[in-house]
Amino acid sequence: MFRRAVFLTAGVLAIALLTPAGAHAQLVFESVGIRALGMAGAFVAVADDASAAYWNPAGLVVGSPLGTTIEWNRFQTGNQKAPPGPGPTLRSGTFASVASWPVGVSYGRLRSTWLAAGPGGEVVSEKVETFQVGATLVQTIVPGLVVGSTLKYLRGSFATGLSGGPTVEDALDQGMGLDGPGENHFDFDIGLMADLKKVRLGVTGRNLLEPQFTSAAGTAIKLQRLTRAGVAFLPSAGLTLAMDVDLDTVDLRDGLRRMIALGGEGRLGSRVAVRGGVRWDLKGESQPVTALGLSVSLRPRFWLEGYYSRGQRDEDRGFGIGFRAG
């Protein structure tokens, strides 16, 4: 009876996640996850380490019995030395997680600042920031099919202010220092994963309760639902090929965004793993972003990791470093 109820719930959720929806969000999927970002975001069906708490909670069951990740990431777009004008962005993400079947705990801090046109034509900085503590739980529906959820407590804020400084870099750095009134919300993410040994299928929905934050001026921003589906192929030991696609479209002020990503990861012996990938936008200009990543084993099951990405937009790049065990 319980298994049937869980199966029915998972089916309803899967249908909901597969229904595309318009959104207005400033925090995109590609915010944390060193391995995921090194594969350009093709990770929903891979998600076999502790970062599954973010990318696909159901993935905890296909990873190591015990794992942890600690990482820091930074992203930017726009000519940093140009005079301030609407468009450029700066984002950062810090994430840590510990997971052991069938539960995990995680902490994340995500910040996003962008330059926009004010009501009088002036350039303003806008910033959304969230701190989150999450608890991840997974449940096997039938052998090979798992549903997982990360329950999140969010402390967030939205702030606006006049941009300052002679360059975009100065204005964005000042924007990162803006403070808005803090608000508390509960939210959750959910994911499904089907493990067919050589093939994995996954789908993830984030921000399902769509928490909203309001600035001191009364302007509100909502963290809209983000959904993504993926497939991963494991043709041989140590080799993974993956593809992800967004199931909804987000509006990032500079245009609509719906991404597709292709990535791969391979082991070079027992101490080195390399990965790479490309993602592009299915809405408007494609603006491809390519990524490369590297993991080096410090000792068995302990990895030092990093990645670098670069896009076609002016100075669109990201990088991050982290530690992973498991």
Secondary structure, DSSP 8 states (H G I E B T S, - for coil): -HHHHHHHHHHHHHHHHTS--EE--SS-STTS-HHHHHTTT--TTT--STTHHHH-GGGGGGS-SEEEEEEEEEEEES-TTS---SS-EEEEEEEEEEEETTEEEEEEEEEEEEEEE-TTS-EEEEEEEEEEEEEEEEEEEETTEEEEEEEEEEEEEEEEEE--SSSHHHHHHHHHT-----EEEEEEEEEEEEE-SSEEEEEEEE-TT--EEE-TTS-EEE---EEEEEEEEEEETTEEEEEEEESSEEE-SSSEE-EEEEEEEEEETTTEEEEEEEEEESSSS---EEEEEEEEEEETTEEEEEEEEEESSTT-EEEEEEEEE-
